[in-house]
Amino acid sequence: MINRAMERRIPSLDGVRAIAVTLVFTWHLLAHADLPLIWRVDYGNLGVRVFFIISGFLITSLLLAERERTGKISISNFYVRRVFRIFPAYYVFLLVMAVLLPTGRLVLHKVDFLPSAAFFSDYETPHDALGHTWSLAVEEQFYLLWPGVIVLLGLRRAFYVCVALLVIAPTFRMLVDLSLWPEKPMRGFECVADALACGCILACVREKLWNNRFYQRLVSSPYVGLIPLATLLFMALVALRARILYDTIGIAMLNFGLVLMLDRYMRFPDSTRTGRWLNWAPVVWIGTISYSLYLWQEPLATTTRHLPVIVTVLGALALATASRYFIELPFLALRRRLSVGTLLRSSTPST
């Protein structure tokens, strides 16, 4: 979900994406396991939340870089880039699911395809094989809204919108817990938008933050990783008796800790073992196929439980690799060729 040229300039992000997709895949593989209390924390949703923060950060960084470079933001060009990046692999995946539907091997119904294909499955939840598409719906809704917010309101007001979401999203989650709002806290856009907003805020103020000595010391500290770990422990302890605390204070603290960790390993990729591991070639490779791996992992995890886990994992990696190299990359290359062709035509004098 990113511009590859920019990604090469920002270390650790592929490694973080590799961790995120591993958390999601593991959650689906172990969904029916009887795990102790500490694992009652939804670490699958934690992985999705990491993806949201990265998306908010990268998309905002790209938009701001375009504005600085050209003096404006082209919403139409942004949408074209997103279509070429997201749609080909996604709709091929949905096509394969449709072909396999008559076999009866999938936990899936015909009515599941419309919300998934139209990107509103965060409100109309499909069955297992397409259940994970809710997060892609959230991201598409973010892509649809965020560039327009920046263009219409300006960067300063758009920043304040993100700050407001840090309060609005936990409020909606609380309303859900009180049965005063119909959506599940982990799915509806209004309930999860604070993770995206955290990434957007980091992109907007990252350089200014570095001028603050307290922030420098905080991000530079080797103990910054304890913040999200302590938050996860807190969330595990309150999960059964105080769901409202989990969905409001717990998730807000987790977002804060994840942003600090992301910024730390982008700034210091080689100064710690963790940073070097995040930039280790095999981990980076998992990060580069994370989008396609995310697409294929849940259908495999939910339909191959009778098989050894290693078979499911290898199958998901094989499908993700094929999707990456035979669908994603060719369409990204096509997009670049079309972009170059457009630039050449626009620079040619008319006759």
C-alpha positions in Angstrom: 0.0 0.0 0.0 2.9 2.3 -0.6 5.2 4.0 -3.0 8.2 1.8 -3.5 10.7 4.6 -4.1 9.7 6.2 -0.8 9.8 2.9 1.0 13.4 2.4 0.0 14.2 5.6 1.8 12.5 4.7 5.0 14.2 1.8 6.9 12.4 -0.8 9.1 8.9 -0.4 7.6 9.0 -3.7 5.7 10.2 -5.4 8.9 7.3 -3.9 10.9 4.9 -5.0 8.2 6.3 -8.5 8.4 5.6 -8.6 12.2 2.1 -7.2 11.6 1.1 -9.8 9.1 2.6 -12.6 11.2 0.5 -11.5 14.1 -2.6 -11.6 12.0 -1.8 -15.0 10.4 -0.9 -16.5 13.8 -4.2 -15.3 15.3 -6.2 -17.0 12.5 -4.1 -20.2 12.7 -4.7 -20.4 16.5 -8.3 -19.0 16.5 -9.7 -22.1 18.1 -6.9 -22.8 20.5 -7.5 -22.7 24.3 -5.0 -20.1 25.3 -4.2 -18.6 28.7 -5.3 -15.2 29.9 -2.4 -13.2 28.5 -3.4 -14.3 25.0 -6.9 -13.0 25.4 -5.5 -9.8 24.0 -6.4 -9.8 20.3 -3.0 -9.8 18.8 -4.5 -10.3 15.4 -6.2 -7.0 15.7 -2.9 -5.6 17.1 -1.3 -6.5 13.8 -4.1 -4.8 11.8 -3.6 -1.7 14.0 0.1 -1.6 13.1 -0.9 -1.7 9.4 -3.3 1.2 10.0 -0.6 3.3 11.7 1.9 2.6 8.9 -0.7 3.5 6.2 -1.6 6.7 7.9 2.0 7.7 8.2 3.0 6.7 4.6 0.0 8.1 2.8 0.3 11.4 4.6 4.1 11.5 4.0 3.5 10.9 0.3 0.8 13.6 0.1 2.9 16.1 1.9 5.9 15.3 -0.2 3.8 15.8 -3.4 2.6 19.2 -2.1 6.1 20.3 -1.3 7.4 19.2 -4.7 4.6 20.5 -6.9 2.8 23.0 -4.7 -0.5 21.0 -4.7 -2.0 17.6 -4.2 -3.6 15.8 -7.2 -6.5 13.8 -5.8 -7.1 12.1 -9.2 -3.5 11.0 -9.4 -3.6 9.7 -5.9 -6.7 7.6 -6.6 -5.1 6.2 -9.8 -2.0 5.2 -7.8 -4.2 3.5 -5.2 -6.2 1.6 -7.8 -3.1 0.2 -9.4 -1.7 -0.7 -6.1 -4.7 -2.3 -4.4 -7.3 -3.5 -6.9 -5.4 -6.0 -9.2 -4.3 -8.4 -6.4 -7.5 -7.9 -4.4 -10.0 -8.6 -7.2 -8.0 -11.6 -8.5 -8.2 -12.9 -4.9 -12.0 -12.4 -4.9 -12.3 -14.1 -8.3 -10.4 -17.2 -7.0 -12.7 -17.2 -4.0 -15.8 -17.1 -6.3 -14.4 -19.9 -8.4 -13.9 -22.0 -5.3 -17.2 -21.2 -3.7 -19.2 -24.1 -5.4 -16.7 -26.6 -4.0 -18.0 -26.1 -0.5 -14.5 -25.9 0.9 -14.8 -22.3 2.0 -16.8 -20.9 4.9 -18.4 -18.4 2.6 -21.7 -17.4 1.0 -22.6 -15.6 -2.2 -23.9 -12.6 -0.2 -20.4 -12.1 1.2 -18.9 -10.9 -2.1 -20.8 -7.6 -2.4 -19.6 -6.0 0.8 -16.0 -7.2 0.2 -15.9 -6.1 -3.5 -17.4 -2.7 -2.6 -15.2 -2.1 0.4 -17.8 -1.8 3.1 -17.2 -5.1 4.8 -16.2 -3.2 8.0 -20.0 -2.7 8.4 -21.4 -5.8 6.7 -19.1 -8.6 7.9 -18.6 -11.5 5.5 -18.0 -15.1 6.7 -14.6 -16.5 7.5 -12.9 -16.7 4.1 -13.5 -13.0 3.5 -13.8 -11.9 7.1 -10.4 -10.2 7.0 -11.4 -7.8 4.2 -12.9 -5.5 6.8 -9.5 -3.9 7.4 -9.0 -3.3 3.6 -12.4 -1.6 3.6 -11.3 0.7 6.4 -8.1 1.6 4.5 -10.0 2.2 1.2 -12.4 4.5 3.1 -9.4 6.3 4.5 -7.8 6.7 1.0 -11.1 8.1 -0.2 -11.5 10.7 2.5 -8.0 11.8 3.7 -6.6 13.5 0.5 -9.8 15.6 0.2 -9.6 16.6 3.9 -6.1 18.0 3.4 -7.0 19.8 0.1 -10.3 21.2 1.4 -9.3 22.1 4.9 -5.6 22.7 4.6 -2.9 20.9 6.5 -3.4 22.7 9.8 -7.1 22.0 10.0 -6.6 18.4 8.7 -4.1 17.9 11.6 -6.8 19.0 14.1 -9.2 16.5 12.5 -6.7 13.8 13.3 -6.3 15.0 16.9 -10.1 15.0 17.2 -10.2 11.4 16.0 -8.0 10.4 19.0 -11.1 11.3 21.1 -13.9 10.4 18.8 -12.9 6.8 18.0 -12.5 5.7 21.7 -15.9 7.4 22.3 -17.5 5.2 19.6 -15.9 2.1 21.0 -17.3 3.0 24.5 -20.7 3.5 22.9 -20.5 0.0 21.4 -19.5 -1.4 24.8 -22.6 0.3 26.3 -24.8 -1.1 23.5 -25.5 2.4 22.3 -23.8 2.0 18.8 -24.4 -0.9 16.4 -20.9 -1.7 15.1 -18.2 -3.9 16.6 -15.3 -1.9 18.2 -12.7 -3.6 16.1 -14.3 -3.1 12.7 -16.3 0.1 12.0 -14.3 3.0 10.5 -15.3 5.4 13.2 -14.2 2.9 15.8 -10.7 2.3 14.4 -9.8 5.6 12.8 -7.6 6.7 15.7 -4.9 4.2 14.6 -4.8 5.8 11.1 -4.9 9.3 12.7 -1.9 8.4 14.8 0.1 7.6 11.7 -1.1 10.8 10.0 -0.1 12.9 13.0 3.3 11.3 13.1 3.9 12.2 9.5 2.7 15.8 10.0 4.9 16.6 13.1 7.7 14.1 13.0 10.5 16.5 12.1 9.2 19.1 14.6 9.0 16.5 17.3 12.7 15.7 16.9 13.5 19.3 18.0 12.0 18.5 21.3 14.7 17.2 23.7 12.2 15.1 25.8 10.9 13.4 22.7 14.4 12.7 21.5 15.3 11.1 24.8 12.0 9.1 24.8 12.4 7.7 21.3 16.2 7.1 21.8 15.6 5.1 25.0 16.1 1.4 24.7 13.1 1.0 27.0 10.6 2.6 24.7 9.5 -0.9 23.7 8.2 -1.5 27.2 5.4 1.0 26.6 3.4 -1.2 24.2 4.3 -4.4 26.2 3.1 -2.8 29.5 -0.1 -1.7 27.6 -0.7 -5.2 26.4 -0.4 -6.6 29.9 -2.9 -3.9 31.1 -5.3 -4.8 28.3 -5.1 -8.5 29.1 -5.8 -7.9 32.8 -8.9 -5.7 32.1 -10.2 -7.6 29.1 -12.7 -9.7 31.1 -14.0 -7.3 33.8 -13.6 -3.9 32.2 -14.0 -4.0 28.5 -14.5 -0.2 28.3 -11.1 0.4 29.7 -9.7 -2.1 27.2 -11.4 -0.3 24.2 -10.7 3.3 25.3 -7.6 3.8 27.5 -5.9 0.5 26.5 -6.1 1.0 22.8 -5.2 4.7 23.0 -2.1 3.8 25.0 -1.2 1.1 22.6 -1.5 3.4 19.6 0.9 5.8 21.4 3.4 3.1 22.2 3.3 1.7 18.6 3.9 5.2 17.1 7.0 5.7 19.4 8.4 2.3 18.4 7.8 2.9 14.7 9.6 6.2 14.9 12.4 4.7 16.9 13.2 2.0 14.4 12.9 4.3 11.5 15.4 6.7 13.0 17.8 4.1 14.5 17.5 1.0 12.2 21.1 -0.2 12.9 21.7 0.7 16.5 19.9 -2.2 18.1 19.5 -5.9 17.5 15.8 -5.4 16.9 16.4 -2.7 14.4 18.9 -4.8 12.5 16.5 -7.8 12.6 13.7 -5.6 11.1 16.1 -4.8 8.2 17.3 -8.3 7.7 16.7 -9.4 4.1 14.4 -12.4 4.9 12.2 -10.3 7.2 12.2 -7.4 4.7 11.0 -9.9 2.0 8.1 -11.0 4.1 7.2 -7.3 4.5 7.2 -6.8 0.7 4.7 -9.6 0.2 2.7 -8.6 3.3 -0.3 -7.3 1.3 -0.7 -10.4 -0.8 0.0 -12.6 2.3 -2.7 -10.8 4.2 -5.1 -11.5 1.4 -4.5 -15.2 1.3 -3.8 -16.1 4.9 -7.3 -16.2 6.4 -8.9 -18.5 3.7 -6.1 -20.9 4.1 -6.1 -20.7 7.9 -9.8 -21.3 8.1 -10.0 -24.2 5.6 -6.9 -26.2 6.3 -7.1 -26.7 10.1 -7.0 -30.5 9.6 -3.5 -30.1 8.0 -0.2 -29.5 9.7 0.4 -25.8 10.3 3.6 -25.8 8.2 1.5 -26.8 5.1 -0.8 -23.9 5.6 2.1 -21.5 6.1 4.0 -22.7 3.1 0.8 -22.6 1.0 0.1 -19.0 2.0 3.6 -17.9 1.3 3.5 -19.6 -2.1 0.2 -17.9 -3.1 1.4 -14.5 -1.7 4.7 -14.8 -3.7 2.8 -15.6 -6.9 0.4 -12.7 -6.3 3.3 -10.3 -5.6 5.4 -11.2 -8.6 2.7 -12.0 -11.2 0.1 -9.5 -10.3 1.3 -6.7 -8.0 4.6 -5.9 -9.6 3.4 -6.1 -13.3 0.6 -3.6 -12.5 2.9 -1.3 -10.6 5.3 -1.4 -13.7 2.3 -0.7 -15.9 1.4 2.3 -13.8 4.9 3.7 -14.0 4.9 3.3 -17.8 1.5 5.0 -18.1 2.8 7.8 -15.8 5.9 8.3 -17.9 3.9 8.2 -21.1 1.5 10.9 -19.8 4.4 13.1 -18.8 6.0 12.7 -22.3 2.8 13.5 -24.0 2.2 16.5 -21.8 5.7 17.8 -22.6 5.3 17.4 -26.4 4.2 20.6 -28.2 0.8 20.3 -29.9 0.7 20.7 -33.6 
